[in-house]
Amino acid sequence: MSKILVTKTKSAIKRTKQQKLTLEALGLKKIGQSVEHQDTPNILGMIGKVSHLVSVEKIK
């Protein structure tokens, strides 16, 4: 499977509890922080829920 790089670009202040928990589950705490994940349906679904708060790049 390919990998993706997820970067938190916006704050989670005034967001729903579910969105905050999703960001935490992805391993994102601070703005500008990046994490690598496998390109699985579970991760892509989590990214879809907080897509307005993160940016995603494919890694070769």
MMTF fields as JSON, N, C-alpha, C and O atoms, coordinates in Angstrom:
{
  "mmtfVersion": "1.0.0",
  "mmtfProducer": "UNKNOWN",
  "numBonds": 239,
  "numAtoms": 240,
  "numGroups": 60,
  "numChains": 1,
  "numModels": 1,
  "chainsPerModel": [1],
  "groupsPerChain": [60],
  "chainIdList": ["A"],
  "bondAtomList": [4, 2, 8, 6, 12, 10, 16, 14, 20, 18, 24, 22, 28, 26, 32, 30, 36, 34, 40, 38, 44, 42, 48, 46, 52, 50, 56, 54, 60, 58, 64, 62, 68, 66, 72, 70, 76, 74, 80, 78, 84, 82, 88, 86, 92, 90, 96, 94, 100, 98, 104, 102, 108, 106, 112, 110, 116, 114, 120, 118, 124, 122, 128, 126, 132, 130, 136, 134, 140, 138, 144, 142, 148, 146, 152, 150, 156, 154, 160, 158, 164, 162, 168, 166, 172, 170, 176, 174, 180, 178, 184, 182, 188, 186, 192, 190, 196, 194, 200, 198, 204, 202, 208, 206, 212, 210, 216, 214, 220, 218, 224, 222, 228, 226, 232, 230, 236, 234],
  "bondOrderList": [1, 1, 1, 1, 1, 1, 1, 1, 1, 1, 1, 1, 1, 1, 1, 1, 1, 1, 1, 1, 1, 1, 1, 1, 1, 1, 1, 1, 1, 1, 1, 1, 1, 1, 1, 1, 1, 1, 1, 1, 1, 1, 1, 1, 1, 1, 1, 1, 1, 1, 1, 1, 1, 1, 1, 1, 1, 1, 1],
  "groupList": [{"groupName": "MET", "atomNameList": ["N", "CA", "C", "O"], "elementList": ["N", "C", "C", "O"], "formalChargeList": [0, 0, 0, 0], "bondAtomList": [1, 0, 2, 1, 3, 2], "bondOrderList": [1, 1, 2], "singleLetterCode": "M", "chemCompType": "L-PEPTIDE LINKING"}, {"groupName": "SER", "atomNameList": ["N", "CA", "C", "O"], "elementList": ["N", "C", "C", "O"], "formalChargeList": [0, 0, 0, 0], "bondAtomList": [1, 0, 2, 1, 3, 2], "bondOrderList": [1, 1, 2], "singleLetterCode": "S", "chemCompType": "L-PEPTIDE LINKING"}, {"groupName": "LYS", "atomNameList": ["N", "CA", "C", "O"], "elementList": ["N", "C", "C", "O"], "formalChargeList": [0, 0, 0, 0], "bondAtomList": [1, 0, 2, 1, 3, 2], "bondOrderList": [1, 1, 2], "singleLetterCode": "K", "chemCompType": "L-PEPTIDE LINKING"}, {"groupName": "ILE", "atomNameList": ["N", "CA", "C", "O"], "elementList": ["N", "C", "C", "O"], "formalChargeList": [0, 0, 0, 0], "bondAtomList": [1, 0, 2, 1, 3, 2], "bondOrderList": [1, 1, 2], "singleLetterCode": "I", "chemCompType": "L-PEPTIDE LINKING"}, {"groupName": "LEU", "atomNameList": ["N", "CA", "C", "O"], "elementList": ["N", "C", "C", "O"], "formalChargeList": [0, 0, 0, 0], "bondAtomList": [1, 0, 2, 1, 3, 2], "bondOrderList": [1, 1, 2], "singleLetterCode": "L", "chemCompType": "L-PEPTIDE LINKING"}, {"groupName": "VAL", "atomNameList": ["N", "CA", "C", "O"], "elementList": ["N", "C", "C", "O"], "formalChargeList": [0, 0, 0, 0], "bondAtomList": [1, 0, 2, 1, 3, 2], "bondOrderList": [1, 1, 2], "singleLetterCode": "V", "chemCompType": "L-PEPTIDE LINKING"}, {"groupName": "THR", "atomNameList": ["N", "CA", "C", "O"], "elementList": ["N", "C", "C", "O"], "formalChargeList": [0, 0, 0, 0], "bondAtomList": [1, 0, 2, 1, 3, 2], "bondOrderList": [1, 1, 2], "singleLetterCode": "T", "chemCompType": "L-PEPTIDE LINKING"}, {"groupName": "ALA", "atomNameList": ["N", "CA", "C", "O"], "elementList": ["N", "C", "C", "O"], "formalChargeList": [0, 0, 0, 0], "bondAtomList": [1, 0, 2, 1, 3, 2], "bondOrderList": [1, 1, 2], "singleLetterCode": "A", "chemCompType": "L-PEPTIDE LINKING"}, {"groupName": "ARG", "atomNameList": ["N", "CA", "C", "O"], "elementList": ["N", "C", "C", "O"], "formalChargeList": [0, 0, 0, 0], "bondAtomList": [1, 0, 2, 1, 3, 2], "bondOrderList": [1, 1, 2], "singleLetterCode": "R", "chemCompType": "L-PEPTIDE LINKING"}, {"groupName": "GLN", "atomNameList": ["N", "CA", "C", "O"], "elementList": ["N", "C", "C", "O"], "formalChargeList": [0, 0, 0, 0], "bondAtomList": [1, 0, 2, 1, 3, 2], "bondOrderList": [1, 1, 2], "singleLetterCode": "Q", "chemCompType": "L-PEPTIDE LINKING"}, {"groupName": "GLU", "atomNameList": ["N", "CA", "C", "O"], "elementList": ["N", "C", "C", "O"], "formalChargeList": [0, 0, 0, 0], "bondAtomList": [1, 0, 2, 1, 3, 2], "bondOrderList": [1, 1, 2], "singleLetterCode": "E", "chemCompType": "L-PEPTIDE LINKING"}, {"groupName": "GLY", "atomNameList": ["N", "CA", "C", "O"], "elementList": ["N", "C", "C", "O"], "formalChargeList": [0, 0, 0, 0], "bondAtomList": [1, 0, 2, 1, 3, 2], "bondOrderList": [1, 1, 2], "singleLetterCode": "G", "chemCompType": "PEPTIDE LINKING"}, {"groupName": "HIS", "atomNameList": ["N", "CA", "C", "O"], "elementList": ["N", "C", "C", "O"], "formalChargeList": [0, 0, 0, 0], "bondAtomList": [1, 0, 2, 1, 3, 2], "bondOrderList": [1, 1, 2], "singleLetterCode": "H", "chemCompType": "L-PEPTIDE LINKING"}, {"groupName": "ASP", "atomNameList": ["N", "CA", "C", "O"], "elementList": ["N", "C", "C", "O"], "formalChargeList": [0, 0, 0, 0], "bondAtomList": [1, 0, 2, 1, 3, 2], "bondOrderList": [1, 1, 2], "singleLetterCode": "D", "chemCompType": "L-PEPTIDE LINKING"}, {"groupName": "PRO", "atomNameList": ["N", "CA", "C", "O"], "elementList": ["N", "C", "C", "O"], "formalChargeList": [0, 0, 0, 0], "bondAtomList": [1, 0, 2, 1, 3, 2], "bondOrderList": [1, 1, 2], "singleLetterCode": "P", "chemCompType": "L-PEPTIDE LINKING"}, {"groupName": "ASN", "atomNameList": ["N", "CA", "C", "O"], "elementList": ["N", "C", "C", "O"], "formalChargeList": [0, 0, 0, 0], "bondAtomList": [1, 0, 2, 1, 3, 2], "bondOrderList": [1, 1, 2], "singleLetterCode": "N", "chemCompType": "L-PEPTIDE LINKING"}],
  "groupTypeList": [0, 1, 2, 3, 4, 5, 6, 2, 6, 2, 1, 7, 3, 2, 8, 6, 2, 9, 9, 2, 4, 6, 4, 10, 7, 4, 11, 4, 2, 2, 3, 11, 9, 1, 5, 10, 12, 9, 13, 6, 14, 15, 3, 4, 11, 0, 3, 11, 2, 5, 1, 12, 4, 5, 1, 5, 10, 2, 3, 2],
  "groupIdList": [1, 2, 3, 4, 5, 6, 7, 8, 9, 10, 11, 12, 13, 14, 15, 16, 17, 18, 19, 20, 21, 22, 23, 24, 25, 26, 27, 28, 29, 30, 31, 32, 33, 34, 35, 36, 37, 38, 39, 40, 41, 42, 43, 44, 45, 46, 47, 48, 49, 50, 51, 52, 53, 54, 55, 56, 57, 58, 59, 60],
  "secStructList": [7, 7, 3, 3, 3, 3, 3, 3, 7, 1, 7, 7, 6, 6, 7, 7, 2, 2, 2, 2, 2, 2, 2, 2, 2, 2, 6, 7, 7, 1, 6, 6, 7, 3, 3, 3, 3, 3, 7, 7, 2, 2, 2, 2, 2, 2, 2, 2, 2, 6, 6, 6, 6, 3, 3, 3, 3, 3, 3, 7],
  "xCoordList": [0.833, 0.0, 0.874, 1.995, 0.331, 1.066, 0.878, 0.018, 1.687, 1.609, 1.147, 1.322, 0.55, 0.125, 0.671, 0.859, 0.921, 1.397, 0.248, -0.227, -0.191, -1.305, -0.75, -0.025, -1.089, -0.608, -1.793, -2.719, -1.76, -2.814, -2.568, -1.494, -3.569, -3.393, -4.238, -3.948, -5.278, -6.158, -6.431, -6.241, -6.88, -7.14, -8.424, -9.328, -8.489, -9.675, -10.578, -11.552, -10.25, -11.087, -12.455, -12.547, -13.492, -14.887, -15.288, -16.148, -14.669, -15.057, -15.765, -15.66, -16.48, -17.218, -16.253, -15.091, -16.757, -15.937, -15.452, -14.321, -16.297, -15.918, -14.736, -13.828, -14.747, -13.645, -12.355, -11.284, -12.449, -11.268, -10.708, -9.492, -11.579, -11.14, -10.538, -9.597, -11.076, -10.542, -9.129, -8.244, -8.919, -7.576, -6.597, -5.462, -7.035, -6.181, -5.87, -4.749, -6.872, -6.666, -5.697, -4.985, -5.668, -4.716, -3.313, -2.343, -3.205, -1.904, -1.525, -0.35, -2.512, -2.259, -2.666, -3.82, -1.699, -1.986, -1.775, -2.619, -0.672, -0.351, -0.505, -0.37, -0.786, -0.872, 0.513, 1.511, 0.569, 1.833, 2.447, 3.411, 1.913, 2.431, 2.016, 0.89, 2.921, 2.655, 2.871, 3.748, 2.066, 2.212, 2.044, 1.332, 2.707, 2.578, 1.6, 1.607, 0.754, -0.188, -0.243, 0.09, -0.668, -0.944, -2.215, -3.079, -2.324, -3.47, -4.588, -4.888, -5.203, -6.259, -7.624, -7.702, -8.686, -10.022, -10.367, -11.066, -9.884, -10.161, -9.556, -10.225, -8.302, -7.601, -8.22, -8.404, -8.54, -9.138, -10.502, -10.865, -11.257, -12.54, -12.356, -13.118, -11.34, -11.056, -10.622, -11.031, -9.805, -9.359, -10.542, -10.599, -11.471, -12.658, -13.494, -14.098, -13.531, -14.309, -13.682, -14.388, -12.367, -11.683, -10.905, -9.883, -11.38, -10.647, -10.482, -9.556, -11.36, -11.256, -10.194, -9.884, -9.636, -8.621, -7.226, -6.25, -7.127, -5.86, -5.57, -6.455, -4.292, -3.913, -3.261, -2.639, -3.407, -2.95, -2.057, -2.373, -0.931, -0.023, 0.309, 0.452, 0.43, 0.858, 2.37, 3.074, 2.865, 4.301, 4.61, 3.9, 5.662, 6.038, 6.874, 7.279],
  "yCoordList": [-1.19, 0.0, 1.248, 1.25, 2.289, 3.547, 4.274, 3.92, 5.283, 6.061, 7.47, 7.959, 8.111, 9.494, 10.302, 9.779, 11.577, 12.491, 13.447, 14.178, 13.433, 14.259, 15.373, 15.108, 16.619, 17.782, 18.583, 18.892, 18.914, 19.746, 21.196, 21.739, 21.827, 23.185, 24.212, 25.406, 23.77, 24.701, 24.219, 23.048, 25.151, 24.868, 24.062, 24.113, 23.32, 22.541, 23.272, 22.704, 24.532, 25.312, 25.528, 25.809, 25.4, 25.533, 24.471, 24.713, 23.311, 22.167, 21.16, 21.217, 20.242, 19.252, 18.295, 18.169, 17.632, 16.695, 15.56, 15.097, 15.11, 14.037, 14.444, 13.647, 15.684, 16.144, 16.242, 15.893, 16.71, 16.787, 15.4, 15.206, 14.442, 13.074, 12.429, 11.643, 12.756, 12.223, 12.745, 11.986, 14.039, 14.601, 13.935, 13.635, 13.706, 13.06, 11.619, 11.145, 10.927, 9.545, 9.473, 8.482, 10.508, 10.564, 10.912, 10.769, 11.368, 11.707, 13.16, 13.515, 14.005, 15.422, 16.255, 16.227, 17.003, 17.832, 19.307, 20.132, 19.652, 21.058, 21.403, 20.541, 22.666, 23.137, 23.024, 23.418, 22.492, 22.308, 20.938, 20.582, 20.165, 18.829, 17.885, 17.956, 17.009, 16.046, 14.63, 14.379, 13.715, 12.296, 11.478, 11.881, 10.323, 9.387, 8.298, 7.8, 7.934, 6.836, 5.988, 6.448, 4.744, 3.891, 4.388, 4.985, 4.148, 4.591, 3.544, 2.863, 3.42, 2.435, 3.119, 4.328, 2.372, 2.971, 3.607, 4.619, 3.026, 3.589, 4.979, 5.915, 5.105, 6.387, 7.406, 8.565, 6.99, 7.91, 8.403, 9.551, 7.553, 7.972, 8.997, 9.959, 8.791, 9.752, 11.094, 12.151, 11.045, 12.276, 12.989, 14.218, 12.24, 12.84, 13.63, 14.641, 13.177, 13.862, 15.178, 16.082, 15.295, 16.52, 17.133, 17.785, 16.929, 17.392, 18.911, 19.416, 19.63, 21.086, 21.568, 22.759, 20.665, 21.014, 20.495, 20.876, 19.631, 19.0, 19.089, 19.352, 18.86, 18.715, 17.35, 16.838, 16.759, 15.396, 15.366, 15.974, 14.646, 14.457, 12.975, 12.278, 12.507, 11.116, 11.045, 11.949, 9.962, 9.709, 8.486, 7.482, 8.577, 7.435, 6.448, 5.428],
  "zCoordList": [0.0, 0.0, 0.0, 0.507, -0.576, -0.584, 0.737, 1.544, 0.937, 2.17, 1.84, 0.724, 2.841, 2.699, 3.873, 4.971, 3.622, 4.641, 4.969, 4.1, 6.221, 6.663, 7.541, 8.499, 7.216, 7.949, 8.465, 7.715, 9.744, 10.327, 9.935, 10.194, 9.306, 8.798, 9.53, 9.465, 10.226, 10.93, 12.348, 12.677, 13.173, 14.577, 14.758, 13.924, 15.858, 16.193, 17.187, 17.681, 17.479, 18.389, 17.746, 16.551, 18.525, 18.096, 17.071, 16.225, 17.151, 16.322, 17.209, 18.434, 16.592, 17.371, 18.066, 17.679, 19.09, 19.847, 18.945, 19.09, 18.017, 17.104, 16.234, 16.002, 15.754, 14.917, 15.727, 15.23, 16.962, 17.82, 18.1, 18.084, 18.354, 18.621, 17.376, 17.478, 16.208, 14.963, 14.715, 14.321, 14.945, 14.792, 15.753, 15.381, 16.98, 17.978, 17.572, 17.751, 17.024, 16.585, 15.406, 15.248, 14.588, 13.483, 13.968, 13.224, 15.208, 15.771, 15.572, 15.658, 15.307, 15.046, 16.252, 16.679, 16.803, 17.966, 17.672, 18.023, 17.039, 16.799, 15.323, 14.453, 15.055, 13.678, 13.048, 13.653, 11.845, 11.156, 11.373, 10.695, 12.297, 12.572, 11.446, 10.954, 11.044, 9.977, 10.483, 11.309, 9.98, 10.31, 9.037, 8.117, 8.993, 7.877, 8.259, 9.385, 7.3, 7.509, 6.249, 5.157, 6.416, 5.269, 4.584, 5.227, 3.311, 2.516, 2.61, 1.629, 3.8, 4.016, 4.033, 4.252, 3.808, 3.843, 5.188, 5.23, 6.288, 7.612, 7.751, 8.188, 7.38, 7.483, 6.532, 6.904, 5.317, 4.35, 4.822, 4.567, 5.503, 6.067, 7.17, 7.264, 8.01, 9.081, 8.488, 8.968, 7.459, 6.801, 6.159, 6.159, 5.621, 5.007, 5.998, 5.639, 7.236, 8.269, 8.705, 9.151, 8.581, 8.994, 7.834, 8.046, 6.622, 5.443, 5.401, 4.767, 6.062, 6.101, 7.092, 7.129, 7.889, 8.877, 8.539, 9.185, 7.532, 7.206, 5.701, 4.887, 5.367, 3.967, 3.806, 4.737, 2.617, 2.389, 1.153, 0.13, 1.261, 0.134, 0.019, 1.023, -1.213, -1.438, -1.345, -1.795, -0.757, -0.649, -1.502, -1.446, -2.283, -3.13, -2.375, -2.932]
}
